[in-house]
Amino acid sequence: MDKNLEIDNVDLKILQILMTDATLAYTEVAKRVFVSDATVHVRMKKLKEMGIVLGSQLTLDYSKLGWDIKAFVGIYLDRSSLYDDVVAELGKIVEIVELNYTTGSYSMFAKLICRDTQHLRAVLHDKLQPIRGIQRTETLISLEESVSRNIQLS
C-alpha cells in the first residue's frame, strides 16, 4: 500500500468525530483533533479516494413521517445461482432499505420500512414474493429499535 494511503490515528479521530455528527464543519473537526482545517480536508479527500468514506446521509425518524413499520424479511431462494437476478429485482423495491447475502437459514435478509401493516402486506404480496427465484419468505416486524450506532474505531 502506498505510504500516502495508510490510515493513522488522526484519520481515525476525524472519522469518529464525523460519524457522531457528519454536519460538523471541517474547521470544528480540526479544532477537536488539533490539526489545521486544511489537514482535515486533505485527510477526508484521501479517505474518500480509498473508498473508506462512501458519502454521508441523513438519519431520519421514519415513524414521524408516517412510516411506522420496520420489518426484516428472510428470503429463501430456489437456487443460489439466481442470486444476482433476485438482487436486481429486489433493488427496484423502494421499501427495501438494506439487503444482505447471508449464511444460515436464509439466502438473503432484507430490512424494509413501510407505512403500516397493510403497506407491508402489499409490498410482500405484490412486489417481493412474486419475484422469480424466491422460494419463500419469513417476515419479522420490529417492535422497537433499542440500539443503532456506528462502531467505535479506536
Beta strands, then each sheet from edge to edge (+ up, - down):
strand 1: 69-77
strand 2: 96-101
strand 3: 108-114
strand 4: 134-141
sheet 1: 2+ 3- 1+ 4-
end
